[in-house]
Amino acid sequence: MSPDSRVQQMLAALTDADRLEVYNQLKAEYGIHPMEAHLKLTSDEILSALQKMKEQNGMPWRMLRGSLADLVYGVVVLPGLNGWSDVSFNGDMPYDYLLRSDAGEEVTVQIKLQRSEAGQPLEAKKNLGKDMFVVETQRTRGGKKGEKKTRPYRFGDFDLLAVSMFPSTGRWETYMYTVAKWLLPHPSEEGCLNTFQPVAKTPNADWTDSLEQAIEWLKSGQQKTITISTGPPSQQKLDL
């Protein structure tokens, strides 16, 4: 019998109270997470507060989910990227990550969370075509710089859009990518991205689940607009 199996058998023989005592002793021995020490709350208290935030389902919860999509990307996805490193720095940038290849090439990536309503992934409607989800591509807060609105992103603000597909997959490590210059233009703000963009449910000619593939698309220099209907881009409208 392996050591793991013996430990599992020993734990299974304990009462709930005894198992909790073992848990507390191990936690005291191995220490608590730095965030527990920083907030002066136990992990259970932190998670209970987050549960209450979720039940309220207000802006703080939606902002937290969006932040998780961004932060998990740096913790889970980027460490497994071969030949590229994260060289992001603090500052008010229109992108979330600045990646640099071993050869010195640089790519900027903006992270967004797939839209959902009432806990369900939001499906695109009508002339967006079949099997499309939706992502909102604008800043959380708005303002003006001169006569221009600052909430919409502008073409050229970042190279790639990475959409966290957690609402539909239940897995934070799943993202869909496209080239930013392929996104739909805003109907009234010249040079800006449309507020909402359709996202393919599965990889196609416009969207990929591979960052490496998206970088290759970017490097190809191909000029086009993501497909949302059978009509030409000038006749396509985003209907939510």
Phi, psi and omega in degrees: 000133182286158177303322179298318181294320179296318179297317179298321179294319179297317180294321180297333181279348182278155172285166178301321181295319179292321179296321178295322178295319177298316179301314181294323179293318179294321180295320178294325181287316185267355176089166181258166178293143180306329180291327175297318179293320181295315182276348183058042176224150175283162179300323178296321179292320178296314181293325177294322177295320178293324177298319178295320177299318179298317181296327178287331174052040179263194182301319179303320180292318179294322178293323178297316179298319178296320178294322178297319178302321179289308187290321179298327179302316180288331184273323188256314189277307187298324179301337180266007183274119182274133175085358180228149177227153179276119179241028180298153178222158182293143179155167181273081182255153178280007177230164181263329183224139172247116182254142178232132180278167177299335180271359177096001177288149180236141179224134177255140185232131174255131181257132175225152178264133175309138181289145175218157177223133180054036177080005181241144178300137183280125178269140174288151186244165171048245191278018174278351182093175183276154171057050178236140171259187184227143172229144178264123184245077172205164180290156180295321180243149182247178179176194179223143172238099190071235178263358183264137175286141183260352180289317178291145171282151179254150173301130183102350179293327178207163185271318184232145171255127177244120183254118175291125183262021182306316181304330181259335182258338185073014181230123185290339184275002182263127181224151171245140186238149168212167178281131187300323183287352175274350185290163182290137178282153177292138184290338184232342179260103185299133178081004183252158174282147174298149182299320181242142179230142175282142180236129179293143178285330179227158182304140176213203183287345183250333184233142179223153176265012181244121176298320179301319178295317179299321178296321177296318176301315180299314183292337180292336181076011182300137179253122176191178175236137181305144185278130176234348178200184180274352180274169178292157183307326182294340181257000184274135177229141180273118181244117180257000000 
